[in-house]
Amino acid sequence: MEIHVDKDACVGCGLCVKDCPMHVYELQDNVSVAVRPNNCMGCLSCHEICPAQALEHRASTPPGDTTSTSRSVKCFGRWSDERRIH
């Protein structure tokens, strides 16, 4: 799982740090950082709670895999049918 935190949008509230069941995030210099992205299980609870919509997840495609496609999911407030990444 690739996780991008928009450092300009992140307000440093730490809600993603507290909410993530897999302890993916830490606050560093008042900005959320995905320090353990491989722990991410794709539940996107961080998206649900982020008031700044600063998080983006991309499903990783194994090298040489031409059947899978990466897709990007960015939070826009409410959960959608695309909230899970397979």
N, C-alpha and C positions, 0 to 999 in steps of 0.2 A: 504494500500500500504506500503510495506516495502522498504525503500530506504537505500542503503549502499553507503557511500562515501569512496573510497580508499584514506585514508589520506596520504599514501606514494606517490600516483600518483598526487593528487590534488596540483596544483601550486598556488592556492590562488588568481586567477585572478578576481574572483567575477562575472564572466559572467553569471553563473547559477543564482546567486542572483538577478542580474538585469533583466534577461530574463524570469524568472519564473512568469507566470501570477497569480499564487496562493500564492506567497510569502512563499514558502516552505523552502527556504534556507537562512542562514545567514553566514557571515564569522566570525569565532572565532579563534583567534590566527593564522590568515592567512590561514585557512583551511575552506572549505565549510562544513556546518553542516545542515542536514535536521531537522530543529527545529519544523516544522509543517507538518510531513509526511501525516497526515490524510487529509490535504488540497489538496494533489496531485490528479489531474484529469487524469493523465496518458497520457498527450499530448507528453511528452518526448522532449519538446523544450530544456530542459537542456542538453539532450544527443546531440542534434544537435550542440549546441554551445560550449560544453566542449572540449577544445583543448587537455586535458590530458586523456580523456576517463576514468574519475575517478568515474563515476556514474553507479549504478546498481539498477534496480527496480525489485521488486518481487510482483506479485499480491498476496494478502492475501487470504487464504482459510479459510472460517468460520469453527470453531471447529465442528467436527463431519460430515463435508461435505466430502463424499467420491467420489462425482461425479466431483468435480472441481480439477484441478491440478494447483499448483503454477508454474509459469514459470519465468525465469530470462531473462531480456533483458539488455544487456550491449552495450554501444555505440561503434561502430567501424567506426566513421566518418559520413557516409551518412545514411540517413533514409532508412529503409527497410520495407518490407510488414509487419513485426512484430512490427512496432513502437507503435502500440496501444495495451494496455493491457486491456483485458475484464474480 
